[in-house]
Amino acid sequence: AVIESNLATLHLAANEELASQPAVIEKHTSETTMNGDASDHHADAVDAETATAHEEATPEKSVVVSVEKVESEEQKACRDFVEKNAVVPGQSWGTLNAEQQKAWTRYNCDSLVQAATDKVAQIVAVDNLDRSEAAAIAAAKLIAEKSRKKDKKKDK
């Protein structure tokens, strides 16, 4: 179970890293060509509208939007602990020194990892996605749930 927890922690950390990358949103605008038929009055009116639309159109470009990543203190501490202490898949609890074991417990890594693992399994089963897509969605949902809980505590 500890091996699975360590593996899930690293998987969650990798997916959080992917979620922290800026999203690229492409904005597409289409350019309309003008109809050159001058003999038809209707065509002339359409050409005038098309010319105006053509002047207002901007060339296609990519807009980079950075997505702010919200992470609970527990999640950050757990991720930092795993990175700092080089916890790797297959590493057993017994190989962690006493300080590392205390930190793992203090930062509540087990419950975070278990919650993430459960959420991924649920998404894979319900939405029929692969594990990497499900893990990214689960990480986002867990972060959102933690944020809502903190907001409710602040409101009281």
Secondary structure, 3 states (H helix, E strand, C coil): CHHHHHHHHHHHHHHHHHHCCCEEEEECCCCCCCCCCCCCHHHHHHHHHHHHHHHHCCCCEEEEECCCCCCCHHHHHHHHHHHHCCCCCCCCHHHCCHHHHHHHHHCCHHHHHHHHHHHHHHHHHHHCCCHHHHHHHHHHHHHHHHHHHHHHHHHC
